[in-house]
């Protein structure tokens, strides 16, 4: 799978990397991100064990911050076409 991502990303032009892609998250919320932001999200998805850290927040108790890149973009309206 890693090899596929490397090959795919190497073939993308700068224009394609900056192209906005609309999507629907699993929960039904709409979002939009550029292809380069999507690739960054995929690369970083498992580097930070968000679930464990979020659970630690809840044990305090406190609400964890939004740590999902597509949700962050939607909530801050960065790159939205609404």
C-alpha positions as CSV (number, residue, x, y, z in Angstrom):
1,X,0.0,0.0,0.0
2,X,2.9,2.4,0.8
3,X,4.3,1.8,-2.6
4,X,1.0,2.7,-4.2
5,X,0.9,6.0,-2.3
6,X,4.5,6.8,-3.3
7,X,3.8,6.1,-7.0
8,X,0.5,7.9,-7.0
9,X,1.9,11.1,-5.3
10,X,5.0,11.2,-7.5
11,X,2.7,11.3,-10.6
12,X,0.6,14.2,-9.4
13,X,1.4,17.7,-10.7
14,X,1.4,20.7,-8.5
15,X,-2.0,21.7,-9.9
16,X,-3.4,18.3,-9.0
17,X,-1.9,18.4,-5.5
18,X,-3.6,21.8,-4.9
19,X,-7.0,20.6,-6.4
20,X,-9.8,20.6,-3.8
21,X,-11.5,17.3,-3.3
22,X,-15.0,17.2,-1.8
23,X,-15.9,14.2,0.4
24,X,-18.4,13.0,3.0
25,X,-17.0,11.8,6.3
26,X,-18.2,8.5,7.9
27,X,-20.5,10.5,10.2
28,X,-22.2,12.2,7.2
29,X,-20.5,15.6,7.5
30,X,-19.3,17.2,4.3
31,X,-15.7,18.4,3.9
32,X,-13.2,19.6,1.3
33,X,-9.4,19.3,1.4
34,X,-6.7,19.7,-1.3
35,X,-5.1,16.4,-2.4
36,X,-1.8,17.4,-0.7
37,X,-3.7,17.9,2.6
38,X,-5.4,14.5,2.1
39,X,-2.1,12.8,1.6
40,X,-0.7,14.5,4.7
41,X,-3.6,13.3,6.7
42,X,-3.1,9.7,5.5
43,X,0.6,9.9,6.3
44,X,0.0,11.3,9.8
45,X,-3.1,9.3,10.6
46,X,-1.4,6.6,12.7
47,X,1.5,8.6,14.0
48,X,-0.5,10.1,16.8
49,X,-2.7,7.7,18.8
50,X,-5.5,10.1,19.1
51,X,-7.9,7.6,20.7
52,X,-5.6,7.0,23.7
53,X,-4.8,10.6,24.3
54,X,-8.5,11.6,24.0
55,X,-9.3,8.9,26.6
56,X,-6.7,10.4,28.9
57,X,-8.5,13.8,28.6
58,X,-11.8,12.2,29.5
59,X,-10.3,10.6,32.6
60,X,-9.4,14.1,34.0
61,X,-12.4,14.8,33.1
62,X,-11.9,17.2,30.2
63,X,-13.0,17.4,26.6
64,X,-10.2,16.6,24.2
65,X,-9.5,19.1,21.4
66,X,-10.5,18.3,17.8
67,X,-7.6,16.2,16.4
68,X,-9.0,15.1,13.1
69,X,-7.6,17.1,10.2
70,X,-10.8,17.0,8.0
71,X,-12.9,18.0,11.0
72,X,-10.5,20.8,11.9
73,X,-10.6,22.2,8.3
74,X,-14.4,22.0,8.4
75,X,-14.7,23.7,11.8
76,X,-12.3,26.5,10.9
77,X,-13.8,26.7,7.4
78,X,-10.4,26.6,5.8
79,X,-10.8,25.8,2.2
80,X,-14.6,25.4,2.4
81,X,-16.7,26.3,-0.7
82,X,-19.9,27.1,1.2
